[in-house]
């Protein structure tokens, strides 16, 4: 496979004539004549003076900083001078408050410099986290090849990580693996495509598609038009025309035609950037995590997709799904964006796999991180709110529920089976357990109800539009009432629930 050069990437991603170099001549200090000769040959071959170039340009008119490897210079290897240039570029991006695009193409540490250069991976990583500390977006584009300490440090630290098609990506290259272990690594394992399938990276896109991805990210986070739009209060004031029993609502939410998460996502498109995995080797289609814009506000959305879960789909809400949700919580924290949590699940996965992969612990960790996160949070019970899978994504500054939504400790039939050893008592038990949206409001668990005109399935577009307006209105309320936002407020609110139930 050929190697995409740094300047080719610049030409395909940046606006024409917007490139500004930040580089200064590298300082190598006292080095051996043979190393000096290696560097001279590398400069002549590559046309650049080091294995990275740094600078800034614009993408769709928005300023973006970049650090790009040049593989033709000593295999993109990282020496002390290379590391200093990378660190200086990242620090400058941080000082200027710019989004950062890093694109490695490197075999790792420069062998002529050994362990001191190897330790520079830590120094580069600290610069990355200083950039993240300023809540600035960090995009990684992995080019062929990226291996070794580069991939094992700053190359895997992005908020969003993509790779070019066919790129060799791995902890160690296949030849080194075979010579070190005596066993060849199977063909196709160390590719961007395989890593994307396993949730290690967010996708595989061509260099020209990278421009589109960067455009989407900056347009969501830095929209050109920031005028405040008033929420249509007529949408918020829709009157409830039909009052259903708890069991009637449960039946309504089990209708496959009822609008769910995918309908909300379609309404938000094209102002979305989806993440495809956990970043640590897991993925699940039961939960969607994305950067999105609702009205004029960038947000992070984590949502349960009922249509992907059994019995409608083949992807249970298991530990990997909640690990996906926690990646979204971390992204909201790092970018300091409001977090929107959509709850719609018939229940968490019940299986040997779920138990052996800490289903209960995954619920506990997700719940805890939602309680603790330092950004405004809004949870919406869109339909089914069954058991621990729903509870995991419930805690927030404000909880909304669709008119027919419900929240129960167990599947209704399961609750009946525990008490009566049959399923026929489920309707009566749901009334007694106060699972309906109105009962949840009375208990202080839900703050507001999103009306339905009898059944959202009968008015899908209107219901989705109304839900979006309720979310936007609630975010605006939280922005103007900071005393209602955050860890301590949530602690006090959920501690007070125990007193209300006495």
N, C-alpha and C positions, 0 to 999 in steps of 0.2 A: 504494500500500500504506500502511496505517496504521502508526503508530509505537507500539510498546509502551513505556509510561512506566516510569520507574524504580520508582515505587510499585506499579504493577501487577505488575512482576516480583517485588518483595518479597512481595506478597500470595500469589503463586503458588508461591514457592520456600521461604520461611521458615515455620517453625512459627508458628501464630497467636500474636500478642501477644509475639513474641520480639525484635522490632526494637528496636535501641538505636542512636541516632544518635551519630556521633563528630564531627559538623561544628561548626565555629566560624565566626563571621561573616567573610566574605571581605574582604581588605584590598587595595584597588586602587591606593593611593597617589594621586599627582596625575595625573588623567586629564582629557581634554577634555570640555566640556559635552555635545557630541553623543554621545560614548561613554557618558557617565553616563545620558543619556536612553535610549540603546539598552538599557543594563542595567536601567533602571527598567521599560521596556516588557517586557523578557524575564521579569523577576520577576513582573509582573502576569499575563502570559500563561501561564507555566508553573506558578506556585504554589510554586516553589523559588527559593533565593537564588543558585544557581550551576548550571553545566552538569553537575555530578556531585554525587552524595550518597554518603557513606561511613558505615560503621557495622558492626555485627555483629548476628547473630541465631543461632538454632539451626535445624538441619535434622535431624530425627529425634533431637533432643536433643543433637546435637553442635554446638559453637560454630563458626561460620563467619564470617569477615570478608568484606566486600564493598565494591566501588567500582563504582558504576553511573552511566552517563551519562544525562542527561536531554536528549533531542533538542529538545524544545520551548523550551529556553533557548538561544537563538542557535545553533540547529543542533548543539547538543552540542559547540560549538567549544572549543578549549583555549587559554585565556589563562594569564597568570602565576599569578593567584589560583586558577584551576582546577587547574593543575599542582601548586601547593603543597598543595592539599587532597588530591589523589590521592597525592602523595608521603607526606604525613602519615598517610593511611589505610594505605598499604602498610607504612610503618615501624611503625605501631602493631600491625598484624597480625603482623609479624615479631617484635616484642618479646613479644607474647602467645602466640606459637607457634601461630597459627591457620591453617587452610587459607584460601585466598584465592580469591574469585570476583570476577572483573572482567568487566563487561559494557559495552563501548563502543557508542555510537551517535552518531557524530560525523563531520562533514565535515573535521575536522583542525584546523589552526591558526586561531585567531581573527584575522581580517583586521585588526581595529582595533589589534592589537598587533604584527603583522608578525614579522620574523625572531627577535627575542628570545623570543617565545612558541614559535616553531618549534623553537628549540634546546632548549626544555623537554622535548621528546620524549626527548632523551638523559637528562635528569635523572630522568624517570619510569622509564625503562628501567633506570637504575642502582639505583633502589629495588626494582624487580622482581627484579633479580639478587641483591640483598642478601637478599631473601626466599627465593630459591632456594638461596642459600648455607647457609641453615638447614635445608635438605632438607624444606621445607614444600610441600605440593601447591598448584598454581596452575592454576585453571580459567578459561578465557576463553569467554564466550558473546557472539558477535557479533550485534548487532541492526541492523535496517534504519534508516538506512544506516551503514556504517562504511567510510570511505575515507581517503585522504591519509596524513599522517604518523602518525595514530593506528594505522591498520592496518599501516603500515610500521615500527612500533616495538613498543610494549608490547602492541598488539592481536594480534600474531603470536608472542608469547613464551610461550604457555601450555604446560604439560605436556599438557593436553587442551584441544582447541578445537572448539567446536560453534557453529552458527549457527541463528537462527530461520528458519522457512520463508519463502522468497521474498525474503530480505534482499539488498539491493544491497551488494556487497562488492567493493572494487577499490582498486588503487593510486591511481587518480584516477577521479572520477565520469565517466560517459559523456559528459555535455555538455562537461566540461573537456577530455576526450580529443579529442573531435571538433573543438572550437575551437582546440586547440593543434596538432594534427597534420593537420587537414583531412580526416581519415578517421574515420568512425564505427566504434565498436567493435561487433562483432556482438551482436545481442540474445541474452540468456541466458548470455553469458560471465561477467558479473560478478554471479553469484548464488551463494548458499551451496550450492545443489544441485550446480552445475557444479564448484565448488571441491572439494566432497566427492568427486565422481567422480574428480577428478584428484589426490586425495591431499594437497590443501593443508590441509584441515581434517578433523576426525574424524567429522563427521556433521551432519545437520540435524534439530533437535528443537524442538518447541513449548515455550513458556515453562513449561507445566505438566509437560512431560516433563523439563525441566531439573531440576526438583525430584528426579525419580527418578534422574537421572544423578548429581546431587550426593550423594544418599543412597547410591548404589552405591559411589561413590568413598570417602566417609567411612566406610562400613561395612566396606570392604575394608581401608582403612588404619588405621582406629580401631575395631576390632570391640568391641562392648559386652562380650562375654565373652572374657576373656583367660586363662582357666585353662589350664594346661599339660596336654595330654593325652598319656598314654603311648602310644608306638608299639607296636602288637601284634606282639611278636617272633615269633609263630607265622607271620605273613605274611612276615617277613624270612627265616625258616628253611625255606622251602619247598624240598624236595629235588628235584633234577633227575632225572627218570625216564628220559629218552631223551637219548642223546648223538649228535648229528648230525655228519656231515662238513660241511666248509665249503660245499660245493656244495649239499648238502641244505638247509642254513640259508639260503643265497641264494635257493633255489627257494621256500622257505617264506615269506620276507619279500616275495617278489614276488606273493604271493596277494592279489588285490584285497579279500578278506574279512578280511585281517589288520587288527586295530585300529591306528589311527594317531592323529595329533594331534587330529583332531576328536573322537575318543572321550575323550581326556583333557580337552579343553575342556568337553565335555558333562558330565563328572563334576565339574568345578569349578564349573559354573553353579549358582546365579546370582551367585556371588562373583567376577565378572569384569567388567572394563571394557576393551573392545577398542579399539585404535587402527586407523584405516582407511587411513592413508597415511603417507608419509615426512614430511609437513609442508612439503616443498619442491617439491611438484608431481609426485610419483611414487607409484605404488601397485602392489601385487602380492598376488595371492591365494595365491601359493606359500608365503608366510611369514605367520604370525600373530604379532602383538605385542599383549600385554595385561597389564594390572594384574590380579592374581588373589590369592586367599588359599588356601594349602594348609595344612590344619589350622588352627592359630591364627596363621599367619605370612603377612603380606602379602609378595608377591614380584612380580617382573616376569618374564613368560614370553615367550621368543622361540622360535618353533617352525616347523619345515619340515613342510608338509602334503603328504605323498606322493600323496594322493588328488586333489589339485589339479594336480599336475605330470604331464607326459606320462610314460608312455603312458595313464595313467588319467584325466588331466585336460588342460586346455588352457593352463595357466599355468606356463611354465618357470621354473626357479630362476635368474633373471637378475640383473643389477646392481641393479634396483629392489627386488628381494626382499631382497638383502643390505643395501641402504640402509634398508629397513624394520627389519631386525634391528639395525642400528646406532642407529636411533632408540630401540629398546628398551634397548640398552646405556646410552645417554645418560640415559634415564629412570631406570634403576636407579641410576646414579651420582647423579643430582640428588635422588632421594628416599631414597638410601642404603638400598636394598632388595636382598635376595638376588636373583640373576639365574639363571633356569633356562633352559637351551638344549636344545631337542629337535631331534635330528638324524634325518632320515628322508628321503633323497633318492636317486633313481636317477642324479643328476648335474646339474651346472650347465648352463645354457643354452649351446648350441653354434650360433651364428648370426652373421651380419654385424652385426645389431643389438647382440648381446652384445659383440662385439669392439670396435665403435665407441663403445660406452658403458662401456668399461673393466671387462670381466668379471674379468680377472685382478687389476686394481687394487682392485676391490670386494672380492674374496676377501682380498687382502692387508690392506686397511684393517679389515675385520671381524675377521679373525684378530688383528691388532695391538691393536684396541680391547678384545677379550676378554682378551687377555693382560694388558692394562694397567689394566683397570677396578678400582676400589677398593672392591668389595663382594664378599661371598661368592658363588661361582659353582659351579653344578653343571650338567654336560652329560650328556645321556642319548642314547646311540645306540639309537633305538627299533627300527630295522629296517635299512633300506638306508643305508649310509654310503659313498657313491660319490664319489670324486675330490675336487677342490678345493671343491665346494659343501658337502661334509660337513666337510672340514678347517677351513673358515672359521668354523664354529660349535662346534669341538671344545675349544679350550683352556679349562681351568677348574681350580678347586681340587680338585674330585673329578669323575671321569668314571665313569658307570655305563653298562652295556650290557645290553640284553635278551639272553637266552640264545642266540637265533638271529641276533642282530644281527651286522653285519660292517662293516669299514672297509677300502677298497681304493683304490689310487692312480688306477685307471681302471675303467670298466665291465669286468666280467670278460671279455666277448667282445672288447672293445677291446684288452685286455692280450694275449689270445691272438693277435689279428690282428697286433699289432706283432712278436711273437716268431716265430710260426708261419705267419703269413699265412692263417690260417683261424680259425674260432671253436670248433672241436671240442676244442681243448686247454684251454678255460676251466676246467673242473672241476679238472683236475690243477694248473693254475697257481694257483688260489685256495688250494689246500692249501700249495703251495710259498711263496706270498706271505704266509702266516700271517694271513689276514684275519678269521678267526673270533673270537668274543668271548673264548673261552678263550686263544687265542694272543695276543690283545691284552692280556689280564691278565698273561700270562707276560712280555710285552715291556715291561710297566710303563706302557702307554698307557691301559688301563682299570683302575679300582680295584676294581670290584665288579660282579657279574653279577646281573641280575634274572631269576629262574628263570621258565621257561615249562613247562607240563605237556605237553611235546612240541611244541605249536604254539599260539601265542597266539590264532590264529583259532578254535581249538576251545574256548577259555575267555575270551572277550573281556572280560566284566565283571570276572572274577577277576583277569585280567592287568592291566587298568587300575587296579583297586583296589590290587593289589600294587605297581605302579609308583609310584602316589601315596604309598604308605607308604614305599617306598625313598627317594623324593625328600625326604619330610618328615623321615625319620630322618637322612638325610645333611645336610640343613640344620641340624638340631639338633646333629649332631656338629661341624660347622664353627663354630657359634655358641659352643660350649663349648671349642673348640680354636683360638683366634684365630691361633696361630702357624702354622697350616696355610692361612691365608687371605691372599690379596693378591698384588700384583705381584712382589715379591721371591721369595715362595714358588714362584710359577709359573715365574719365570725359572730358579730353581735346579732345579725338577723337570724342566723340558723340556731344560735343558742337560745334566742327568744322563742323559737318555735316550740321548744320543749316546755316552756312555761305556759304557752297558749293551750297545750294539750292536757294540762292538769285539770 
